[in-house]
Structures are given as structure tokens and as C-alpha cells.
Amino acid sequence: MKFETRAILGQRAENSSNAIVEPIQLSTTFSRASDGNFRDDAHVYSRMSNPNRDAFERIMAHLEHGERALAFASGMAAIDTIFRNLKPGEHLLLPEDVFFATLQLAHATLIPQGVEVSTVNMASLTKVEKAIRPNTSLIWLESPSNPRLGICDIAALADLSQKRGILCGVDNTWATPVLTNPLLLGADLVMHSTTKYLGGHSDVLGGCLVFKREDHLFNKAQQIQRLAGAVASPIDCWLVKRGIKTLHLRVKHQSANALRIANELEAMSAIEKVHYPGLPSHPQHEFASRQMSGGFGGMLSIQVRGGEEAAMKVVAQSRLFTAATSLGGVESLIEHRKSVEGPDSETPDNLLRISVGIENVNDLIDDLGAATSTLSN
């Protein structure tokens, strides 16, 4: 059964009303049996479980080919839950081009607790092997990476991790399960910021972890989820589930738009460099063509000739790309990343991150062409 069919059939509502769309269960508490005891396999309190959250977790495990999933209030809450499993003296290996908030979280919470944190170019298996330490317990991957869209060999890195007894986690937010399935490539767990493509409409905040196996790692993460309480609300779970129904349509259209735009931008004299794995000029293009199926995603980054001032001018002159943080919605966004990440960021001053929406691609190309043409004036 193909993804788009599973995304619909996997959401058949389980309710007494026979509704096609499941109802939103806002209750924070649930009644016990008449004898005062807890009902078998029933909900007790919404911090522990909720019908909408359970339904969302089931569809996410189904789509990512995992055994269990956990829904959180944000993608960062999901990452934090995995990071909390690291013990003093252990080592976390991150990509050089990792989401800036992930690196900040590791530095703010892990290093003070005695966990070692380092980064490496994940595109190079040799460099990763050299960066692994005897105490490395988690290798965290992003493919494509944020914000320069590096591609790493998930299967090779997962195999390396397994041979060394190291946990392998993958942030699959940008690729989505439409284009990449890390668990089928050997990873142990997958993380999504469901705020992005899964929700798809810039109106919900959430995160999710999907586990290959219902093992000790899952049980520990579930314990943290329930005790710490950073859980996704019933409405947020319902909204993301609704977004999943059209995920394959949106992602494939956004991917096609992004490829067209990347090709056009690469030909513009005002653009110094285009970061997009669908371009033959991308250093991991051939590998991305094998690892990603159905497209290369709706995200790209560009470096503008003339530095930060020129990049800011492009943002200001664009009419169809909204200057805003986040990504993966139906509308196109553009953002100067260095000003968001701060002075400690290694992101180039002239880099703009672009989230391509579902608008007419020719309109989007014309808008960027007009915005960049002002640089020569």
C-alpha cells in the first residue's frame, strides 16, 4: 500500500458516532469504572494519554514504519526528551550544519551536566568514524540539514552506529516520510517538528518521536513525556492528523516548485550560491537522488552576492515570499538566518533560507527575479 493511501486509510475514525472525521476530545480527565477502579486500556488523565493524541501517534508510527510514536508540544520538546537519556560522561555527536536551536539546547542542558558535545561533517563517513569516541552514545542526523541542505548517508551512518552500539536518531522534518524513511534505512528513531510539513498550514505547534522498536528507549521517552507533561494538545494532534491527509500532495508540489526555483536562481547573476540537493551542482546530488524518492523537498537556501546588506534587500523587495521564521506551510517564506541565530552562528551573513509554498511557480520565480534585480540598481 502506497504512502498516500496509508495516510488516509490509517486515519479511519474509531468512535461510536460513525463519523468519518474523529471528534476532538478536550476532556482533561476520564471516568473510572462503577467500582472505582481504572478501566482496562482506558484513559485516565490527558497528561498521560488522550484519544486524539493516541490516534496521532498511531498514524505517525504507521507512516514512518515504526512500532510506537510519541507526540510532544514542540519539536524541541521531542529532541529534549531524547537528550535527557544521555548520562554524564557520554558523548553526543551532531552535524556541523545542525538546526541552531538543537545545538543551543545541547550546550545549555547537556554540557553543564557533564555530557560531551561535538560536531562533524556528516556527509563524510570517514570524518564521522574519526569523530566517534569510546563514550559516544548518540549520533544525531539531519538530512537535508538546516540551513545549508547537506545530505548524509543515513543507511551507512545507521550501520556504523549499530556496529559501535551507538543510538542513531534522525531529524526527518525537512524530508518528511513522503521523501525519506530513516527507520527503513536502519535508524533507531525519527524526530519531526510537526509544526512544519506535517501540519502544513502554519497554525499548529508540535513535535513527534517515532521509534523503530517498543523497547527501553521508547519506555523511557514515554515516561519523560508523561511526567514532564510537554504533550501535544488534543486540538494540535487533530490539526496535524488533518494535515497528514494532504501531506504527499503538498510535499510533491513544493518539491517541484523548489526544483524549478533553484534552477532559475542558479542562473541569476546576483546569486552567489544555491543550496538544493536537486541541483547537479550540489555536492551530494547523486546520493540524494538515490536516498530521496519523489523529490528533493521544498526547502532551499541561497547566498546573495554583496553580503548581508544585499541579502536583506532581497527580503525587503520580495512581494510573494513573506519574511518570517518557520517553514513547511502552504505559503512561501524567506528568512535571513544569521539575524535569527545570532552572532555565535556559523551561518554565512549572506544566506537566505527559503521555504517554497504551493503558489504558482512562475509567479514565485518572477518575484525573486524582481527582488534580486534591484541589487544592480
C-alpha positions as CSV (number, residue, x, y, z in Angstrom):
1,M,0.0,0.0,0.0
2,K,1.4,3.4,-1.0
3,F,2.0,6.3,1.3
4,E,-0.9,8.4,0.1
5,T,-3.3,5.5,0.7
6,R,-1.9,4.8,4.1
7,A,-2.1,8.4,5.1
8,I,-5.9,8.3,4.5
9,L,-6.9,4.7,5.5
10,G,-4.7,4.8,8.6
11,Q,-6.9,7.6,10.0
12,R,-10.2,5.9,10.0
13,A,-12.0,7.2,13.0
14,E,-12.7,4.9,15.9
15,N,-15.8,6.4,17.6
16,S,-19.4,5.5,18.4
17,S,-20.9,8.2,16.2
18,N,-19.7,6.6,12.9
19,A,-18.2,10.0,12.0
20,I,-15.7,10.0,9.1
21,V,-13.6,12.6,10.9
22,E,-12.9,11.8,14.5
23,P,-14.1,14.2,17.2
24,I,-11.8,16.4,19.3
25,Q,-11.7,15.1,22.8
26,L,-10.9,18.1,25.0
27,S,-11.6,16.4,28.4
28,T,-8.7,16.5,30.7
29,T,-10.0,13.6,32.8
30,F,-11.9,10.4,32.3
31,S,-14.3,8.5,34.5
32,R,-13.4,5.3,36.3
33,A,-15.5,2.1,36.3
34,S,-18.5,1.9,38.6
35,D,-16.5,0.1,41.2
36,G,-14.0,2.9,41.4
37,N,-11.2,1.1,39.7
38,F,-9.5,2.2,36.5
39,R,-11.0,0.8,33.3
40,D,-8.8,-1.6,31.3
41,D,-6.9,0.2,28.5
42,A,-8.8,3.4,29.2
43,H,-7.7,7.0,29.5
44,V,-7.3,8.5,33.0
45,Y,-5.8,12.0,32.6
46,S,-4.8,13.8,29.5
47,R,-1.2,14.4,30.5
48,M,-0.9,10.6,30.4
49,S,-3.0,9.9,27.3
50,N,-5.8,11.3,25.2
51,P,-7.8,9.8,22.3
52,N,-6.6,12.4,19.8
53,R,-3.0,12.0,20.9
54,D,-3.2,8.2,20.7
55,A,-4.7,8.4,17.2
56,F,-2.0,10.8,16.0
57,E,0.8,8.7,17.5
58,R,-0.6,5.6,15.7
59,I,-0.7,7.2,12.3
60,M,2.9,8.6,12.7
61,A,4.2,5.2,13.7
62,H,2.4,3.7,10.7
63,L,3.8,6.3,8.2
64,E,7.4,6.1,9.5
65,H,7.4,2.3,9.7
66,G,8.0,2.3,13.4
67,E,6.4,0.3,16.3
68,R,5.5,3.3,18.5
69,A,5.4,7.1,18.4
70,L,5.1,9.9,21.0
71,A,3.6,13.4,20.4
72,F,5.0,16.5,22.1
73,A,4.2,20.2,22.4
74,S,7.0,21.1,20.1
75,G,9.9,19.6,18.1
76,M,12.3,20.9,20.6
77,A,10.5,19.1,23.4
78,A,10.8,15.9,21.4
79,I,14.6,16.4,21.0
80,D,15.0,17.4,24.6
81,T,13.3,14.1,25.6
82,I,15.9,12.1,23.7
83,F,18.8,14.3,25.0
84,R,17.6,13.6,28.6
85,N,18.6,10.0,28.1
86,L,22.3,10.9,27.9
87,K,24.3,10.4,31.0
88,P,27.3,12.4,32.4
89,G,30.4,11.2,30.7
90,E,28.7,10.2,27.5
91,H,29.2,11.9,24.1
92,L,26.7,13.4,21.6
93,L,27.8,13.8,18.0
94,L,25.9,16.4,16.0
95,P,26.2,17.6,12.4
96,E,28.2,20.7,11.7
97,D,25.2,22.2,9.9
98,V,22.6,21.3,12.5
99,F,19.5,23.3,13.4
100,F,20.8,26.1,15.6
101,A,18.3,25.6,18.4
102,T,19.3,21.9,18.6
103,L,22.9,22.9,19.2
104,Q,21.9,25.6,21.7
105,L,19.8,23.0,23.6
106,A,22.8,20.6,23.8
107,H,25.1,23.3,25.0
108,A,22.6,24.7,27.5
109,T,21.4,21.4,29.1
110,L,23.9,18.7,28.3
111,I,27.4,20.2,28.7
112,P,26.6,21.6,32.3
113,Q,25.5,18.0,33.2
114,G,28.8,16.5,32.1
115,V,27.8,15.3,28.6
116,E,30.3,15.9,25.9
117,V,29.0,17.5,22.7
118,S,30.8,17.8,19.3
119,T,30.0,18.4,15.7
120,V,31.3,16.8,12.5
121,N,30.6,16.9,8.7
122,M,28.1,14.1,8.5
123,A,28.4,14.0,4.7
124,S,31.8,12.3,5.2
125,L,31.6,8.8,6.7
126,T,35.4,8.9,7.2
127,K,35.1,12.1,9.3
128,V,32.3,10.6,11.3
129,E,34.3,7.5,12.1
130,K,37.2,9.6,13.3
131,A,34.8,11.8,15.4
132,I,33.3,8.8,17.3
133,R,34.7,8.5,20.8
134,P,34.6,5.4,23.1
135,N,31.9,7.2,25.1
136,T,29.7,8.2,22.1
137,S,26.1,7.1,22.8
138,L,24.1,9.1,20.3
139,I,24.6,10.3,16.7
140,W,22.1,12.8,15.6
141,L,21.5,13.3,11.9
142,E,19.7,15.9,9.7
143,S,19.2,15.2,6.0
144,P,18.7,17.6,4.5
145,S,20.5,19.7,7.1
146,N,19.3,23.1,8.3
147,P,20.1,25.6,6.8
148,R,22.6,24.5,4.1
149,L,20.8,21.4,3.0
150,G,23.6,18.9,3.4
151,I,22.8,15.3,2.7
152,C,24.2,12.4,4.7
153,D,24.1,8.7,4.1
154,I,21.6,7.6,6.7
155,A,21.9,3.9,5.9
156,A,25.7,3.9,6.2
157,L,25.7,6.0,9.4
158,A,23.0,3.9,10.9
159,D,25.0,0.8,10.1
160,L,28.1,2.3,11.6
161,S,26.2,3.3,14.7
162,Q,24.7,-0.2,15.1
163,K,28.2,-1.8,14.8
164,R,29.5,0.5,17.5
165,G,26.5,0.1,19.8
166,I,25.5,3.8,19.3
167,L,22.0,5.1,19.1
168,C,21.2,6.8,15.7
169,G,18.4,9.4,15.6
170,V,17.3,11.4,12.6
171,D,15.5,14.7,12.3
172,N,13.3,14.0,9.3
173,T,11.4,17.3,9.4
174,W,12.6,18.6,6.1
175,A,12.4,15.4,4.0
176,T,9.2,14.1,5.6
177,P,8.2,10.4,5.3
178,V,7.0,11.2,1.8
179,L,10.6,11.5,0.6
180,T,12.7,9.6,3.2
181,N,12.1,6.8,5.7
182,P,15.1,6.7,8.1
183,L,13.8,3.7,10.1
184,L,13.8,1.6,6.9
185,L,17.4,2.8,6.4
186,G,18.4,1.5,9.8
187,A,18.0,4.5,12.2
188,D,16.7,3.8,15.7
189,L,14.3,6.7,15.9
190,V,13.0,9.6,13.9
191,M,12.0,13.1,15.1
192,H,9.6,15.6,13.4
193,S,8.7,19.2,14.2
194,T,5.1,18.6,13.3
195,T,4.7,22.4,13.2
196,K,6.2,22.2,9.7
197,Y,5.2,20.0,6.8
198,L,3.1,17.5,8.7
199,G,0.7,20.3,10.0
200,G,1.4,22.2,6.8
201,H,-0.7,25.3,7.4
202,S,1.4,27.3,9.9
203,D,-1.3,27.1,12.6
204,V,-0.1,24.3,14.9
205,L,2.9,23.8,17.2
206,G,4.1,20.3,17.9
207,G,6.7,17.5,17.7
208,C,6.9,13.8,17.4
209,L,9.3,10.9,18.0
210,V,8.9,7.6,16.2
211,F,10.7,4.5,17.4
212,K,11.7,1.5,15.4
213,R,11.1,-0.7,18.4
214,E,8.9,-0.6,21.5
215,D,12.0,-1.1,23.7
216,H,13.7,0.5,26.7
217,L,14.4,3.7,24.8
218,F,10.7,4.1,24.0
219,N,9.6,3.3,27.5
220,K,12.0,5.9,29.0
221,A,10.9,8.6,26.5
222,Q,7.2,7.8,27.2
223,Q,7.9,8.2,31.0
224,I,9.5,11.6,30.4
225,Q,6.7,12.6,28.1
226,R,4.1,11.8,30.7
227,L,5.9,13.1,33.8
228,A,7.3,16.3,32.3
229,G,4.0,17.0,30.5
230,A,5.2,18.6,27.3
231,V,2.5,16.8,25.4
232,A,0.7,17.8,22.3
233,S,-2.9,19.1,22.9
234,P,-5.9,17.3,21.5
235,I,-6.6,20.1,19.1
236,D,-3.0,20.2,17.9
237,C,-3.0,16.4,17.3
238,W,-6.2,16.7,15.4
239,L,-4.8,19.5,13.2
240,V,-1.6,17.6,12.4
241,K,-3.6,14.5,11.6
242,R,-5.7,16.6,9.2
243,G,-2.6,18.0,7.6
244,I,-1.2,14.5,7.1
245,K,-4.1,13.7,4.7
246,T,-2.7,16.1,2.1
247,L,1.0,15.8,3.0
248,H,2.0,13.9,-0.1
249,L,0.2,16.4,-2.4
250,R,1.8,19.4,-0.7
251,V,5.3,18.0,-0.4
252,K,5.5,16.8,-4.0
253,H,4.2,20.1,-5.3
254,Q,6.5,22.1,-3.1
255,S,9.4,19.9,-4.2
256,A,8.6,20.5,-7.9
257,N,8.3,24.2,-7.3
258,A,11.6,24.3,-5.3
259,L,13.5,22.5,-8.1
260,R,12.3,25.0,-10.7
261,I,13.1,27.9,-8.5
262,A,16.6,26.5,-7.6
263,N,17.4,26.1,-11.3
264,E,16.3,29.7,-12.0
265,L,18.2,31.2,-9.1
266,E,21.4,29.4,-10.0
267,A,21.3,31.3,-13.3
268,M,20.8,34.7,-11.7
269,S,24.0,36.8,-11.5
270,A,23.0,38.3,-8.1
271,I,23.1,34.8,-6.5
272,E,26.5,33.5,-5.3
273,K,25.4,30.0,-4.5
274,V,22.2,27.9,-4.3
275,H,22.0,25.1,-1.8
276,Y,19.5,22.5,-3.0
277,P,20.1,18.7,-3.3
278,G,18.1,18.5,-6.5
279,L,20.7,20.5,-8.4
280,P,23.5,18.6,-10.2
281,S,25.9,21.2,-8.6
282,H,25.0,20.1,-5.1
283,P,28.0,18.0,-3.7
284,Q,25.7,15.2,-2.7
285,H,23.2,15.4,-5.6
286,E,23.8,11.8,-6.9
287,F,23.4,10.4,-3.4
288,A,20.3,12.4,-2.7
289,S,18.8,11.1,-5.9
290,R,19.2,7.6,-4.5
291,Q,18.2,8.2,-0.9
292,M,15.2,10.5,-1.5
293,S,12.2,9.3,-3.5
294,G,9.7,11.5,-5.3
295,G,11.6,14.8,-5.0
296,F,14.2,16.8,-3.1
297,G,12.0,18.8,-0.7
298,G,10.5,22.3,-0.6
299,M,13.5,23.9,1.2
300,L,16.4,25.7,-0.3
301,S,19.0,28.3,0.7
302,I,20.7,30.9,-1.3
303,Q,23.8,33.1,-0.7
304,V,23.5,36.6,-2.2
305,R,26.4,38.5,-3.7
306,G,27.0,41.6,-1.7
307,G,26.8,40.2,1.8
308,E,24.2,40.7,4.5
309,E,23.1,44.1,3.2
310,A,22.3,42.7,-0.2
311,A,20.6,39.7,1.3
312,M,18.4,41.9,3.4
313,K,17.5,43.9,0.4
314,V,16.2,40.8,-1.4
315,V,14.0,40.0,1.5
316,A,12.6,43.6,1.6
317,Q,11.9,43.7,-2.1
318,S,10.1,40.3,-2.3
319,R,6.3,40.6,-2.5
320,L,5.2,36.9,-2.6
321,F,7.7,35.5,-0.1
322,T,6.8,36.5,3.4
323,A,9.8,37.4,5.7
324,A,9.1,35.0,8.6
325,T,10.5,32.2,10.7
326,S,9.4,28.6,10.3
327,L,8.8,26.5,7.2
328,G,6.7,23.8,5.5
329,G,3.5,25.7,5.2
330,V,1.5,26.3,2.0
331,E,2.8,29.8,1.8
332,S,6.3,30.7,0.7
333,L,8.6,32.2,3.3
334,I,12.1,33.8,3.2
335,E,14.4,34.5,6.1
336,H,17.8,35.9,6.8
337,R,19.1,33.1,9.1
338,K,22.1,34.8,10.7
339,S,20.0,37.5,12.2
340,V,17.7,34.8,13.7
341,E,20.5,32.6,15.0
342,G,22.7,35.4,16.5
343,P,26.3,36.3,16.5
344,D,27.5,32.9,17.5
345,S,26.0,31.3,14.4
346,E,28.3,30.0,11.7
347,T,25.7,30.5,9.0
348,P,27.0,32.9,6.3
349,D,25.9,36.5,6.6
350,N,24.5,36.5,3.1
351,L,22.4,33.3,3.4
352,L,18.7,33.4,3.0
353,R,16.6,30.3,3.8
354,I,13.6,29.8,1.6
355,S,10.5,27.7,2.3
356,V,8.7,27.2,-1.0
357,G,4.9,27.0,-0.9
358,I,2.3,25.8,-3.3
359,E,1.7,29.1,-5.2
360,N,2.2,29.3,-8.9
361,V,5.9,28.6,-9.5
362,N,6.2,31.2,-12.3
363,D,4.8,33.9,-10.0
364,L,7.4,32.9,-7.4
365,I,10.2,32.9,-9.9
366,D,9.2,36.3,-11.2
367,D,9.1,37.7,-7.7
368,L,12.6,36.5,-6.8
369,G,13.9,37.8,-10.2
370,A,12.4,41.2,-9.5
371,A,13.8,41.2,-5.9
372,T,17.3,40.3,-7.0
373,S,17.3,42.7,-10.0
374,T,17.3,45.6,-7.5
375,L,20.8,44.7,-6.4
376,S,22.3,46.1,-9.7
377,N,20.5,49.4,-9.3
